[in-house]
């Protein structure tokens, strides 16, 4: 069987979907990655997959660019002749589905979060609702990543409950993220946020909470790991970040391709996001036995057992976040370690990558039999 995976960046497949690609190849399928070319293309081909460059404007939503993208997908699908297409990210899901429908090709999208399209203005929401209905309204199976997104899509009449199946994100390879004991906490308690520096991730709340918490308890230290200069429409200018770095509220660590040594050096990993699908940074941190502090928001609360594997705070509330961090810092080391152990257990029980692979295999079999 020839399976095409399409996404808005090759690194997305390499970093988050590689186990799925490897499993499909091991099952004997031909796998093609259709995505904008980046420095992961050659790496993906070393797995045995074929890489095809996809020309697309990742951010634009003009009618002209949307129609052009549908035509681009249609041309690629016609040339590649896949038995099924697996899709990730908003534009690939919506416009890829439209193109596949005209050719009668089974299409399986993964809604990895509702993000800016539904967190933004009312006009943007109306556009998003229309596109979801037009693009995916007739698809038999659509993956979503948490109960909140499932309920939102159904309650807003974007999609039907019978179409939706829940996946635990992209899953986690537990062997690649080994558990480790927490560092000693005699002198400092280190909090770490791993994220693109955009407003929707709660970056500004984290910076302000760090300033508040360090004033109350100088033993707390706060680190921020992730790239600046994102193309996201809620990207934060460097000028707004610098004051928090310069006054010592937060240590900015830059960007990295391997978060594991930074997670291992931290006592607690934080993500005050406004909404997530299945937050990768929290899943990886919990797999390594790190307690979490995150928001009581869709996607975020799903990966934390409040009071057991971490603590929840209010969304868009720096004071609430600061208090959660201070509360964690006051816990004795044994309780902190027990939180980390509980998080690892939750990841092994509900987020193992094998669960994701099995659900993909089942859905692919259903869609290709009925095609």
C-alpha positions, 0 to 999 in steps of 0.5 A: 500500500502507498501511504502519503503523509502531508504536513506543513513542515518536514521537521514535524514528521521527524520530531513527532511522527517518526515512530508512525513512519517507521511502523508503516514502513515495517508493515511493508507499506511505501511511505511518501512525505509531502511537505515543504522542504527543510533540513529534515528531508534527507533524514526522513529519506534515511528511514526509507520514506520518499520525500516530495517538496510541497510548495505552500504558504504556511500562514496565508488564508487568502482565497487565491492562495487557498485555491492554489493550494488545493490545486497543488495538492490535487496535482501531487495526489494525482501524480503519487496515486496513494492508497490513503493520505494521512494529514497533519496541521490545519491547511494540510487537513482542510485543503488536502481533504478537499483535493483528495475528495475530488480524486476519491482518495481516502483521507485521514486527518489529525487535528493536533489542536485548535490553536489560533484559528479558534482562539482569535477574533470572531471573523477568524472563527467564522472562517475556521468553522466554514473551512472545517465543514467544507474540508472535513465535514464528510470524512468518515474518520478524523483524529483529535487529541483530547476530549475538550477538542472533541466536545468543542468541534461537536458543540460548535457543529464543526464536525460530528461525534461519529467522525471523531476518534481520540488519539493521545497526541503523537504518543511518546517513545518511553525508551527515548525519554528515560525517567530520572530522579529529580535534582537535589533541591537544597539551594534552588528549585528550577522551573523550565518552560519549553515553547516557541515564544508566542502569546498563545503558549502563555509566555508573557504570563510565565515571565510575569509569574517568574518575576512574582515568584522570585520576589516571594521565594528567591530559591525559585529559578525560572528558565525558558527554552525555545526559539524566538522569531516565530512566524506565528501571528502571536509571536512576541517581539524580542523587545517585550521579552528582554526586560525579564531576561535582563532583570534576572526573572528568567534565564533564556536558554535559546533553542535546542534540538534535544530538550532532554538534558534541560528537562533532566536538570529541572525540578518542574516543567511549566506550560501556561498555554491557552489551549493545546491538542496534546502538549508535547513538552509536557508529555516528554517531561512527564515521561522523564519523571518531571512534575508539571505546572500547567493551565486548566485549559483544553489539552493541558489539563488532560496530561496532568492529574492535579495534585498527583502528577502536577498542579493546575493554574488558571488560564491567562493569569500570571498570579495564579501561575506564580502561586502554583509554582510557589506551592510546588516549591514548598512541597518536600522532596519526597512529594515532588518525586512522587509527583514525577513518578505519577506523571511517568506512570500516566504517560506509560498507561495512556500516552505510549506511542504504541497506542497511536500506532495501533489506532492508525493501523486500525483506521487505515484498514477501515478506510482502505477496505471501504474505499 
